[in-house]
Amino acid sequence: MHLFRGFYLLFHYFCARIRQALFFSKEAMKISNYSIKFFGVLLTCLLTINVFANESTVQEQQGDERISTKVEIEEYILHHLKDSHDFHLVSYTNDAGERVHVGFPLPVILYGNNGITTFMSSEFHHDSDGKVIVEKNGNRFVNYHGKIYELEAGATELALDAEHHPVNASKPLDLSITKSVFGILIAGLLMLWFFSSLARQYKKRNIPKGFGRVLEPLVIYVRDEIARPNIGEKKYKKFTGYLLTVFFFIWILNLMGLTPFGFNVTGQIAVTAALAVFTLIIYVVSGNKDFWGHIFWMPGVPILIRPILAIIELVGTLIIKPFSLLVRLFANISAGHIILMSLIAIMINLKADLGPIGSTALSFGLSLFIFVIELLVAFLQAYIFTMLSALFIGMAVAEHDHEHEHDAHGNEVADAEDIRENFI
Amino acid sequence: METLLNDFSPGLFVMQTVLLIVLILLMVKFAWKPILNSLSEREEGIQGALDAAEKAKLEMQNLQADNEKLLQEARSERETMLKEARDIKAKMISEAKEEAKDEADKMITQAQAAIEGEKKAAIAEMKATVATLSLEIAEKVLNHELSDKEKQLQLVDQMLGKAKLN
């Protein structure tokens, strides 16, 4: 049929499944679990009332808004990868030929030239071409390609240069609750809910029941397989909290990226950059004398080479390590989203060659395959990020109480730790 | 690279940083600390229980070994006692037999001596009695024979007659 129709059906299918699951879980839990019921109600509200209350109908202005060509699909995928100011779930054209967008607006919070301005994103009326001007507190804002610009005084509309960069507007600091921030909030609340309930269980019994029994081995896994071996028995306790938080945060957000809600939080470079900066700050702050000694004045190396090595080490520690962390996560998740959406788009792109059934079957088969791989990648990337963070922290706090062995020529014999360090 | 930098949203970076700090603090306070504490408590408990069980097992083994030893000792003691008793029994029996035999022999010897004595006495008495009796008989016969002179003479004749024949 067509991409949006497909998404729409997929979305309704998932909604039905979630409601069904909630119904069953409610049936099963009876009144025993207060919070589950509360969450169920919350989610149902989110899925039905909000979504459909905010259905907005926009008159088709410039012909068909449906996406059916390769260029449009490409644009749509790139648009999805970016953050957005409203929570858009699905769009379709109804029988009357009107374009219907299903979703809900999110609050926009801007720190511009005249202080803080807030309004709901619905005031842009789904415009992202800089046409709709929102006027608040004497400031005028436009949404151009997903970013909000503040028009300079006197400007009546957004002017662009030859490369489509705005010339008469500045970017305010955009502290909006964007879709990604909304996703972060949901992930944070889910984590708090899951793990505080696990923590509470221990007051009553030694071995947790139900969902807690699934979470407990994961916590133990992060502690025993990531934190303990990489940081060392003596110091791992101090950093386990951070590593656990980051691991579950990334994993949950990666998984949320695979739901039909279309989050792409861990594919936002700002988010992965913030995570990498956290790791950087932690290992820079907790680095001991040996760590800095090995950076600035590497022992066992000719004196003349030491300053050169210091520069390399310093760049490696302060820039390359966090950069590799942030790019790895960002690139993996973005690539996953692009591949998955491209495979779904096969449905449209190959319809002419394979017929509707053939292209749909091919698209379904391939995207199901990639989806399963992406589930694995979601875990893997969370694991790798946490693992490398633990490793970097471990290298910074390691105690070199052993003298490095030297061979006959006075050169340092590489021990396992150095090899591991060079490998990374 | 330019697209990457263009896509980098400083606002999102700030929000993520702030939210992550809050999340880490909340998670550490309300989740990780209690969870990890309970986990390590539980692990220590399990380790303690295992150690105690191991200790109890060892003690049990020691106890069993002691019991076995005691039993062994008792058994061997019984054995020796039985053996001793058997020996004593045999000894007593043989002693008794010996004694009885000695006594019997002694009695027999005495009896034989007594019999011999009695026999001798009896024989002596008989001899004396026989002598007396024969003397008395001889006396009487002589008295009787000598009272009848005729006959005596007849006898002498008779004897003389016989002597002639010889």
Interface residues (C-beta under 8 A of the other chain):
Chain A: K82 D83 K147 L173 D174 L175 S176 T178 S180 V181 I184 L185 G188 M191 L192 F195 S196 L198 A199 Y202 N206 E216 V219 I220 R223 K237 T240 G241 Y242 L244 T245 F249 Q268 I269 A270 V271 A273 A274 L275 V277 F278
Chain B: L4 D7 F8 S9 P10 G11 L12 F13 V14 M15 Q16 T17 L19 L20 V22 L23 I24 L26 M27 V28 F30 A31 W32 K33 P34 I35 L36 S38 L39 R42 G45
